[in-house]
Amino acid sequence: MIRFLERLDGFRLKVLVLLIFIAPFATSFILEHFLSLIPCILCIAERWMHFISFLFAGLFIRYSGGKYSLLVVLMCIGINFGVTVYHIGVEYGIFESSCDDFSIENIYSVSVKCSIAKYFLGVKLTFWNILYCIFEFFTIFLYKSLTIKK
């Protein structure tokens, strides 16, 4: 995999990294609007962290490794990871959630509880999100190491 990435020119590598960072946001949009998986408030918070990390990853790539953009990307990934761990705890009943009382009926016609797990391909969406946060973390560092070599 690393050999494949090393053979990409600068533009294609940047596009690939940006696609990796926008993929979870686009996937959640598709799951919500085409597969009718209505998100809870924690899912929406996780989604926004992915979107903000995408924006700052774009700034990081555009301005050739700005340290503040990298810091914000890593903070968003870390916050997203923490929110997802909390969300998993709510689903398993480890944590009590006050967000079950929070209603997003203004946006949707139904109220969604954070404690009810949603599945995609037989795996909880929160587990998918944990894996993707780890993947994004390694992607940004791999990109940084590949661009230093060039």
Number of C-alpha atoms within 10 A of each C-alpha: 5 8 7 7 15 15 10 12 10 13 9 12 18 18 13 15 19 18 13 17 26 18 15 20 18 15 12 19 16 13 14 13 11 9 11 10 15 19 21 22 18 22 20 13 16 23 21 15 22 26 19 18 25 24 17 21 26 21 17 21 22 11 11 12 17 14 11 12 19 21 14 17 26 20 14 22 24 16 17 24 21 14 19 23 16 18 26 21 15 22 20 13 11 11 13 13 18 10 15 17 11 14 15 15 10 8 8 11 9 11 17 19 22 22 20 13 16 16 13 13 6 7 11 14 18 24 16 14 20 19 13 19 23 13 14 21 15 12 16 21 13 15 18 16 11 15 16 10 7 8
